[in-house]
Amino acid sequence: YSSFSAERSRVMGKSKYSRRPVRVLRAASGSSAFAPEQGIRYDGLYLVVNCFERRSNGEVYWLFELHKV
């Protein structure tokens, strides 16, 4: 699952319904176990298969389930 800002979330939501794949890039800055040690890595094309709204401390976050193409 991935979480994004409001603008990116809108684009990802559209991708879910259009069934168009999204390109995933992973950056070293962050605490993800999937992040590269340094720089940016291209991870390929993914389909957005599901999305979930989460709320925390008054903020709304969207989580997306991605499946590799």
C-alpha positions in Angstrom: 0.0 0.0 0.0 1.1 3.6 -0.7 -0.1 6.9 0.6 -0.1 10.2 -1.2 -1.0 13.9 -1.0 -4.5 15.1 -2.1 -3.5 16.0 -5.8 -1.7 12.7 -6.3 -4.5 10.8 -4.7 -7.0 12.3 -7.2 -4.8 11.2 -10.1 -4.4 7.7 -8.6 -8.1 7.4 -8.0 -8.7 8.2 -11.7 -6.2 5.5 -12.7 -8.2 2.9 -10.7 -11.3 3.5 -12.8 -9.6 4.0 -16.1 -7.5 0.8 -15.5 -4.4 2.7 -16.9 -1.2 1.7 -15.1 0.9 4.1 -13.1 4.7 4.3 -13.0 6.2 3.8 -9.6 9.5 5.5 -8.5 11.0 4.9 -5.1 13.2 7.5 -3.4 15.9 6.8 -0.8 14.6 9.5 1.5 12.1 7.8 3.8 11.7 4.9 6.2 10.2 2.4 3.8 11.7 -1.1 3.7 11.2 -1.0 0.0 13.3 2.2 -0.6 16.6 2.0 -2.3 19.8 2.8 -0.3 20.4 5.9 -2.3 19.0 7.9 -5.2 15.8 7.0 -7.0 14.8 3.6 -8.4 12.2 2.9 -11.1 10.0 -0.1 -10.0 7.8 -0.5 -13.1 4.1 -0.2 -14.0 1.4 -1.0 -11.5 -2.4 -1.1 -11.6 -4.4 0.7 -8.9 -6.8 -2.1 -7.7 -8.2 -0.5 -4.6 -8.2 2.6 -2.5 -9.0 3.3 1.2 -9.6 6.6 3.1 -7.9 6.9 6.5 -8.2 9.7 9.0 -5.6 10.5 11.6 -5.3 13.6 13.8 -7.9 15.5 11.7 -6.1 14.7 8.5 -7.5 12.6 5.6 -5.1 10.1 3.9 -5.7 7.8 1.0 -4.0 4.4 0.7 -3.8 2.6 -2.6 -3.4 -1.1 -3.3 -1.1 -1.6 -6.3 -0.5 -4.7 -8.4 2.6 -5.0 -10.6 1.8 -5.3 -14.3 
